Amino acid sequence: MEFETNTILIAFGMTLFAGLATGIGSAIAFFAKRTNTKFLALSLGFSAGVMIYVSLVEIFQKAKEALITDHGNIAGTWYTVLSFFGGILLIAIIDKLIPSFENPHEIRKIEDLKESKPVDKKLMRMGIFSALAIAIHNFPEGLATFAAALADPTIAIPIAVAIAIHNIPEGIAVSVPIYYATGNKKKAFFLSFLSGLAEPVGALIGFILIYTVLGLNNTVFGVLFGGVAGIMVFISLDELLPTAEEYGEHHIAIYGLIGGMAVMAVSLLLFL
């Protein structure tokens, strides 16, 4: 199984765009006056809808088709399901290994910058670990974005936008504690921006591993995409929806979720 150079470049481009959205979140934290919580809640719900729908309807099915080709209907279906839950297990383990006080799930608001002045330099260690935690957390997301783009370039843009929206609050989350630690907005922005680069790095390492070590065949393709579907569903249910509800009302998050599913469904129908 081979991919055209243009498809690979598009996949890397979408992954880079999604990763650098942490810098957008950091910029918003420093230049906006207030956090638009309802808009963020709607956007995060929308992202969850896009990712859940495309994972279960499109990516999971592509994984199943590839594995059935090599292993037959029954074994191929079993391998697809195991790959899906394997992806969930992988991201859950990574999530569990991140200390709770440094976990990027904890939301921050722009107003937090006005409520406290920068404090002791000793907090710099915590700030750096916050950025590192998000970088580790973004690594499999980069591979997921890249693989989704490889699966079908037509879904690359909505997937990348969904991941990018997801990364904006993470940019805010890492900027605020680092600013507390250093009193330096430029350093907080730089480290936040740098943590987002873990996504294209994750895609690059995954790409090298697949092509040079494993070789890209139907089995590798199927297991990878099954795992990616699991990763994206877990991110949606464990991060996006809970964060959306913390930023806004429950119904706003659900409306965004349904809207994201509908937009993704229509976009896929247009390419039948």
C-alpha positions as CSV (number, residue, x, y, z in Angstrom):
1,M,0.0,0.0,0.0
2,E,1.5,3.3,-1.1
3,F,0.5,6.9,-0.7
4,E,1.2,9.8,-3.1
5,T,3.7,12.4,-2.0
6,N,1.0,15.1,-2.1
7,T,-1.2,13.1,0.3
8,I,1.7,12.7,2.7
9,L,2.5,16.4,2.5
10,I,-1.1,17.3,3.1
11,A,-1.2,15.0,6.1
12,F,1.9,16.7,7.6
13,G,0.6,20.1,6.9
14,M,-2.7,19.4,8.6
15,T,-0.9,18.0,11.6
16,L,1.4,21.0,11.9
17,F,-1.6,23.4,11.6
18,A,-3.4,21.5,14.4
19,G,-0.4,21.4,16.7
20,L,0.4,25.1,16.4
21,A,-3.1,26.0,17.6
22,T,-1.7,25.8,21.1
23,G,0.1,29.1,20.2
24,I,-3.3,30.5,19.2
25,G,-4.6,29.7,22.6
26,S,-1.6,31.3,24.3
27,A,-2.0,34.5,22.2
28,I,-5.7,34.6,23.1
29,A,-4.8,34.3,26.8
30,F,-2.6,37.4,26.5
31,F,-4.5,39.7,24.1
32,A,-8.1,39.0,24.7
33,K,-9.9,40.7,27.7
34,R,-12.3,37.9,28.5
35,T,-12.8,34.2,27.9
36,N,-15.7,33.7,25.5
37,T,-16.8,30.6,27.4
38,K,-20.0,29.9,25.4
39,F,-18.1,30.0,22.2
40,L,-15.4,27.7,23.5
41,A,-18.0,25.3,24.8
42,L,-19.8,25.2,21.5
43,S,-16.5,24.8,19.6
44,L,-15.2,22.0,21.8
45,G,-18.5,20.2,21.5
46,F,-18.4,20.6,17.8
47,S,-14.8,19.2,17.7
48,A,-16.0,16.2,19.7
49,G,-18.8,15.6,17.3
50,V,-16.5,15.7,14.3
51,M,-14.0,13.4,15.8
52,I,-16.5,10.8,17.2
53,Y,-18.5,10.7,13.9
54,V,-15.5,10.4,11.6
55,S,-13.8,7.8,13.9
56,L,-16.7,5.4,14.1
57,V,-18.2,6.0,10.6
58,E,-15.1,6.5,8.4
59,I,-11.8,5.6,10.1
60,F,-13.0,2.5,11.9
61,Q,-14.6,1.2,8.7
62,K,-11.4,1.7,6.7
63,A,-9.4,-0.2,9.4
64,K,-11.9,-3.0,9.2
65,E,-11.8,-3.2,5.4
66,A,-8.0,-3.3,5.4
67,L,-7.8,-6.0,8.1
68,I,-10.5,-8.2,6.5
69,T,-8.5,-8.1,3.2
70,D,-5.6,-9.8,4.9
71,H,-7.3,-11.9,7.6
72,G,-10.8,-12.7,6.5
73,N,-14.1,-11.4,7.8
74,I,-14.2,-12.9,11.3
75,A,-10.5,-12.4,12.3
76,G,-10.3,-9.0,10.5
77,T,-13.3,-7.8,12.5
78,W,-11.8,-9.0,15.8
79,Y,-8.5,-7.3,15.0
80,T,-10.3,-4.1,14.2
81,V,-12.1,-4.1,17.5
82,L,-8.9,-5.0,19.4
83,S,-7.0,-2.2,17.7
84,F,-9.8,0.3,18.5
85,F,-9.7,-0.5,22.2
86,G,-5.9,-0.7,22.1
87,G,-5.8,2.9,21.0
88,I,-8.1,3.8,23.9
89,L,-5.8,1.9,26.3
90,L,-2.7,3.7,24.9
91,I,-4.1,7.2,25.3
92,A,-5.6,6.3,28.7
93,I,-2.2,5.1,30.0
94,I,-0.5,8.3,28.8
95,D,-3.2,10.3,30.4
96,K,-2.8,8.4,33.7
97,L,0.9,8.9,33.8
98,I,0.6,12.7,33.7
99,P,0.4,14.0,37.3
100,S,-3.0,15.6,38.0
101,F,-1.6,19.0,39.0
102,E,0.1,19.2,35.6
103,N,-2.7,17.6,33.5
104,P,-3.8,19.8,30.6
105,H,-7.4,18.8,31.2
106,E,-7.7,21.5,33.9
107,I,-9.2,24.6,32.3
108,R,-7.8,28.0,32.6
109,K,-9.4,31.3,31.8
110,I,-8.0,34.6,30.4
111,E,-9.3,36.2,33.6
112,D,-6.9,34.1,35.6
113,L,-4.1,36.4,34.4
114,K,-5.7,39.4,36.0
115,E,-6.4,37.6,39.3
116,S,-2.8,36.9,40.3
117,K,0.6,38.4,39.7
118,P,3.6,36.3,38.8
119,V,5.1,34.6,41.9
120,D,8.2,32.7,43.0
121,K,10.7,31.6,40.3
122,K,10.6,28.1,41.9
123,L,7.3,27.6,40.1
124,M,9.2,27.6,36.8
125,R,9.7,23.8,37.2
126,M,5.9,23.3,37.5
127,G,5.4,25.5,34.4
128,I,7.9,23.6,32.3
129,F,6.4,20.3,33.4
130,S,2.9,21.6,32.4
131,A,4.3,22.3,28.9
132,L,6.0,18.9,28.9
133,A,2.7,17.2,29.9
134,I,0.9,18.7,27.0
135,A,3.7,17.9,24.6
136,I,3.5,14.2,25.7
137,H,-0.3,14.3,25.5
138,N,-0.2,15.8,22.0
139,F,2.2,13.2,20.6
140,P,-0.4,10.5,19.9
141,E,-2.8,13.2,18.7
142,G,-0.3,14.2,16.1
143,L,-0.1,10.6,14.8
144,A,-3.9,10.4,14.9
145,T,-4.3,13.6,12.8
146,F,-1.7,12.4,10.4
147,A,-3.2,8.9,10.0
148,A,-6.7,10.4,9.5
149,A,-5.4,12.6,6.7
150,L,-3.7,9.6,5.1
151,A,-6.9,7.6,5.3
152,D,-8.8,10.1,3.2
153,P,-7.4,13.6,2.3
154,T,-11.0,14.8,1.9
155,I,-11.5,14.6,5.7
156,A,-8.1,16.0,6.6
157,I,-9.3,19.6,7.0
158,P,-12.3,19.0,9.3
159,I,-10.2,16.6,11.4
160,A,-7.3,19.1,11.7
161,V,-9.7,21.9,12.6
162,A,-11.3,19.8,15.3
163,I,-7.9,19.0,16.8
164,A,-6.8,22.6,16.5
165,I,-9.9,23.8,18.4
166,H,-9.1,21.2,21.0
167,N,-5.6,22.6,21.3
168,I,-6.6,26.2,21.9
169,P,-7.7,25.7,25.5
170,E,-4.5,23.6,26.1
171,G,-2.5,26.7,24.9
172,I,-4.3,28.8,27.5
173,A,-3.8,26.1,30.1
174,V,0.0,26.0,29.7
175,S,0.4,29.7,29.2
176,V,-1.2,30.8,32.5
177,P,0.9,28.7,34.9
178,I,4.1,29.4,33.1
179,Y,3.3,33.1,33.2
180,Y,2.7,32.7,37.0
181,A,6.1,31.0,37.3
182,T,8.2,33.5,35.3
183,G,6.3,36.7,34.9
184,N,7.4,36.6,31.2
185,K,4.7,36.5,28.6
186,K,7.1,35.8,25.8
187,K,8.5,32.7,27.5
188,A,5.0,31.5,28.3
189,F,4.0,31.9,24.7
190,F,7.1,30.2,23.4
191,L,6.8,27.1,25.6
192,S,3.1,26.9,24.8
193,F,3.9,27.1,21.1
194,L,6.7,24.6,21.5
195,S,4.4,22.0,23.2
196,G,2.2,22.0,20.2
197,L,5.1,21.0,18.0
198,A,4.8,17.5,19.6
199,E,2.0,16.8,17.2
200,P,4.0,17.1,13.9
201,V,6.9,15.3,15.7
202,G,4.5,12.5,16.6
203,A,3.4,12.3,13.0
204,L,7.0,12.3,11.7
205,I,8.1,9.5,14.1
206,G,5.0,7.5,13.3
207,F,5.6,7.9,9.6
208,I,9.3,6.8,9.8
209,L,8.4,3.8,12.0
210,I,5.7,2.7,9.7
211,Y,7.7,3.0,6.5
212,T,11.1,1.9,7.7
213,V,10.4,-0.7,10.4
214,L,6.9,-2.1,9.9
215,G,6.3,-1.5,6.2
216,L,2.9,-0.2,5.1
217,N,0.6,-3.1,4.4
218,N,-3.1,-3.7,4.9
219,T,-2.5,-5.2,8.4
220,V,-0.3,-2.3,9.6
221,F,-2.7,0.2,8.0
222,G,-5.7,-1.4,9.7
223,V,-4.2,-1.7,13.1
224,L,-3.0,1.9,13.0
225,F,-6.4,3.3,11.9
226,G,-8.3,1.2,14.4
227,G,-6.0,2.6,17.1
228,V,-6.4,6.1,15.8
229,A,-10.2,5.8,15.9
230,G,-10.0,4.7,19.6
231,I,-7.6,7.6,20.4
232,M,-9.9,10.1,18.9
233,V,-13.0,8.8,20.6
234,F,-11.2,8.8,24.0
235,I,-10.0,12.3,23.5
236,S,-13.6,13.4,22.6
237,L,-15.2,11.8,25.6
238,D,-12.5,12.3,28.2
239,E,-11.3,15.8,27.3
240,L,-13.4,17.7,24.8
241,L,-16.9,17.2,26.2
242,P,-15.9,17.5,29.9
243,T,-13.9,20.7,29.1
244,A,-16.8,22.1,27.0
245,E,-19.2,21.6,29.9
246,E,-16.8,23.3,32.4
247,Y,-16.5,26.3,30.1
248,G,-20.2,26.6,29.4
249,E,-23.6,25.0,29.8
250,H,-24.4,21.3,29.2
251,H,-26.8,21.9,26.3
252,I,-24.4,24.2,24.5
253,A,-21.8,21.5,24.5
254,I,-24.3,18.9,23.2
255,Y,-25.6,21.2,20.5
256,G,-22.0,21.7,19.4
257,L,-21.5,17.9,19.4
258,I,-24.6,17.2,17.2
259,G,-23.6,20.1,14.9
260,G,-20.1,18.6,14.5
261,M,-21.6,15.2,13.7
262,A,-24.0,16.8,11.1
263,V,-21.3,18.8,9.4
264,M,-19.0,15.8,9.2
265,A,-21.8,13.6,7.9
266,V,-22.6,16.1,5.1
267,S,-19.0,16.6,4.2
268,L,-18.6,12.8,3.8
269,L,-21.8,12.6,1.7
270,L,-20.5,15.2,-0.7
271,F,-17.6,12.9,-1.6
272,L,-19.6,9.8,-2.3
